[in-house]
């Protein structure tokens, strides 16, 4: 593998992918309506007058009378719901096998993300890391916005957990599109999954296109400096680059939402870095942790830490003139403001945390 490099956020790259449109949510909802009759059809049938009069003439013993009808309706509802789920699953498989599904210009597959990939990530989010989410209301309900977060954990799991947090908790059912380093798109399988999840290369051109389409875009400006830092420097933010994310937000006039993530730093405590091995493999670093590589594959299992993800108050950028994106002093000041807000929130969350694991 060639040596991995971090493509600067400000660099220009050509867009990739076909010209397919982003899939409509209506189609997914339609697929769920396929299959057997809806339960409402059973409960909503009106009794004929003639039948009712005949039933009134039948003598019924008070002791033998049993409320059978509601129980039958209940069973029918359960069967109908199961039938709809089976029909929906079969319809989904049929679309995947026949290619009757859509992806956007970046390779994002909304249907696969909603029905499969998020379902795989959700148990890790809910049961393993037990993520608490705060300030989700600070993310706009519509229009573009740039979410800027700290980066840590040796392996970039924090971006995925932030994506699940937005997907599952935002009242407007918004999706987060993450900007990733080029190494992500050099790895087999990981490349395809990242594209399906809506990730794209961390360059200004892709970020501006997504923001112009009204998408939520997530960026972690620390890059490899953040996830590859030693355990002794945990929760100390690294340099935020040259402020390219601020310039992109200014050009599109979208708000910047700071995001602070606590818990990711401890999942793989990095106590060393095998630099020679990292160069041979083309990685920016090769982590040595208390369990990896000493315990083999078992050492690659992350520690079950307790996470908190907090979204801060948005910083507006639409009040600046168009030429503000070229003002280096303004970019420096806004970059520093975002960084300080994230760092302050990290310290605050750490003070409130009872334990690393609880």
N, C-alpha and C positions, 0 to 999 in steps of 0.2 A: 504493500500500500504506500502510495506517495505520502510525503510528509504533510500532515494536516495543517491548514492555516486558517486563521480567523479572517473572514472577509470583512473589511471595515464597513460599518453601517452606512458610511457616506458614499461608498463606491457605487458605480453604475453597472448594472447587469441587465442583460436582456431577459424579458419575461419568458416563462416556459409554459408548456401545456397546450391543450387544444382550445377550441373556441366554444366548447360546450357551456351551457348555462348552468347556474347553480340549481340544484333540485328543489322542487317546491315541497313544502311540508304537507300540502294538501294531498299529494299522492300517497304519502305514508299513512295519513289518516284514512284515505279511501281504501287502502289495502286492508286496514283493520275492519272495515265494514263488510268485507267479503265473507262468504261462508253461509252457514245456516241461518234460520230466521232469528231475528233479535228477540230478546226476552220480552220486550214490551208488547210484541205481537201476541204472546200467550196471555199476559195479564190484561191486555186491553180489549179482548173479545167480549162483546156485549151479549148477555143472555136474551134469548127470544122470549117474548111474552108468554107464548104457549107452553114453553118448557118450564118457565117459572111457575105457572099455575098448576102444572102436573106435580111438580116437586112439593108444592104447598099442601097437596092432598095426601102425601105419604106420611103415615104416622111414624114418629121418631121417638125412641125411648130416651129420656134425659140422661140415664146412666150410661147408655151405649154410645151416645153421641161423641164423636171424636173430630177435632179440627183438622181434617185431612187436606182440605183444599189449599190452605196456606203452605203446608209442608210440600205438596206437589209443586206449587209455584216456585218455592225456594230451590228445589232440586232442578227444576227446569231452568232457572236463572243460572245456576252453576254450570249445567251442561252447555247452555248457550254461550256463556263466557268462555268456556274451554274450547268450544268449537270455533269461536271467533279467533282465539289465540292460535289455534292450530292452522286455521285458514290463512291467518296473517303470516305465520312462519313459513308455510308452504309457498305463499305468494312471493315472499321475500327471497326464498331460495330459487324460485323460478326466474325472478328478475336477475339474480346474480349469475345464474347459469346461462341465460340467454343474452346477457349484456344489456338488458332493458333498464338501465339506470344511468344517472347523469353525474358528472363531476364538473367542477368549475375550471377556470383557466389554470389554477394552481394545483389541480389534482384533488381538491377537497371533495370527499364523498360524505355528504350530510346524512344520508340514510344509513350507511354502514356505521358512521360514528355514533348516531343516536341509538341504533338498535343492537350493535355488537360491541364496538370498542369501548364506549362508555360503560356498558354493562360489565366488561372485564376489569375496568379500572375502578369502578365504584366500590367493590368489596375492599380493595386496598385502601381507598379513601375513607370509607365509613368504619370498617372493622379493624384494620391494621394500624393506620396512622390516626384514626379517630379525629379527623380534622374539624376544628371549630372555625367558622367563617364570621367575620365581623365587617361591617361597613359596606355590605354588598349594594346597599342603596346608593352609594356614591358613584357607581357605574351608571352612565346614562342609559335610559331605556331605549333610545334610538339614536341613530347617527354614529359617526366614527368617533373613536376615543383611543388613546394610547395608554396602555397599562404598563407601568415601569416597576419592576420588582427586583429584589436582591436575589442572588444566585448562589447556591451552595449545595453540599451533599456528595461531592465526588462523582456521583452519577446524577444526571439532570432529571431526577424524579420530580423536583419541585415544580417545574413547568407543567407537567401532566396533572399534578394535583390542583394547581391553580386553574387549569382548564376545566377540570371536573367541578370545582367550586363555582365557577361562573355558569357552567352548563346546568347544574342541578339547583342552584339557589337564586339565580337572578329572576325576578318576577316576570321579566319580559322574554324569558327563554332565549337569552342571547348566547352566541358562540364566540369563543376566544380563538383568534388566529395567532399562533406563536411564530416569532422569527427565530430561526435556529442557525447555528454555525454550519459551515460547509461539510464538516466531518460527519454530521448526521446524515447527509445525503450521499456520502461515500460508502456507507455500510449497507450491505445487502439486508433485505427484509426490513431493517430499521428505516431505510429510505422510503420504501413503499408505505409502511404504516404511518410514518410522519406525514407524507403527502395526503393520505386518506384522512388523517386527523385535522388537516387544514394548516399544517406547518409549511413555512416557506423560507427561502434563504434570507438571511439578515442583511438586506441591502436596502438602500433608500428607495429605489424604484418600486420594488414589490410592496414595501410598506406604504408608500403614497398611493399606489393603486388600490390597495385594500381599504385604506382610510377614505379614499374618494368614493368607494362603493358603500360607505356607511358601516364598515366592519369594526369590531373590537380587535385591536392588535396588541399583542403582548411582547415585550422586549425585556431582556435581562442584560443591561449594559456591561456588567462585570465580566461576562463571558467566561473563558477558561480560567481567568484569574480568580473568579469567585468560587467556582465548583472545585478547583484544584488547589485551594489554599490549605495550609497545614491546620490541624485541629486546634492548635494553640492560638490561631487568629480567627476563630469562629466568631461570627456576628460582627466582624469589623469589615465594613464595606471597602472594596477595592476601588480603584479609579474607574470612573464612568466613561472612559474613552474621550472622544473629542466633542461630545455633545451632538452627535448626528441625529439622535432621536428627537431632540428638542427642535432642531432645524426642520425635520419632517413634520412635526406637529404644528409648527408655525406656518409652514407652507399650506397645510390643509386646514388650519384654523380649528383644530380639534383639541379638546381638553386632555391634559396629562393626569392620569390617576396613579399616584404612588401606591405600591403594594409591599407589605412587609410579611415575610414568611419565617416563622419560628418553628423549629423541630427538624428541619432538613439537615442542619449542620451535623447532627449526631447519628445519622443513619449509617454512615460509613466513616468513623473517625480516622482521618488520614494522618498517620504518624510518620510516614516516609514516602519518598518518591524515587522509584527506580528509573532514573533519567536515561541511562543507556538502553534499557529495554524499551522505554517509551520511544526513543529515536528509531530503534529497529522496527517497531510496529507502526510507526507513523502517528503516534498519539501525542498529544500535548503533554501528558504526564502518565505515569503508571503508578497507581496508588498502592501503598502498603498500609494495611489496617490491622488491628489486633486479631482479625480472623481471616483476612485475605492477603496472600494466597495460601496461608498456612493450612487452612482447613479445606482447601479445594473448593468445589462448587458450593459446599455449605457455607463457606466464608463469604460468598457473594450475596447471601440473604441479608437484607437491610435490618437494622435494629428497629423494633416496634416503638418508636418514639411518639410522643403526643404533639400534634401540630396545631398551630394557629395561623390563619391567613387573614390579614386585615387590610382592607382597601381604604385608603385615606381620602380626604376631601380633594376633589379635582382642582387642578390648576388651569384656569382658562387661558387660551392663547388667541382667541378670535378678536381681541381688542388691539392687537398689534398690527401695524401696517405691513403690506406684502414684503417690503425690503428688509423687515426685521429678521427674516431667516438668514440674511447674510451678515448680520451684526455679530461679530465674535464675542463682544463683551456681554451682550444680551444672552447669547447662548450659554456662556459660562455661568452667568448669574442664575439662569433658570435651571441649568444642570445641577448647580450647587444647591439650589433650593429643593429640588426633587430628592437629591441624595441625602441632604440633612433631614428631610421629613421622614424618609424611610429609616435612616439610622436612629432617629429619636424614637420612632414607634417601636423599633426592634428592642431598644433598651427598656422601654415601658412594658412591653410584653414579657420580656425576660424577668423583670421584677415581679410581675404578677403571676408568673408560672410557678406552680407548686413543686413540680418535679419534671425531669426529662421524659419520664415514661408515663406520668399520670396527670 
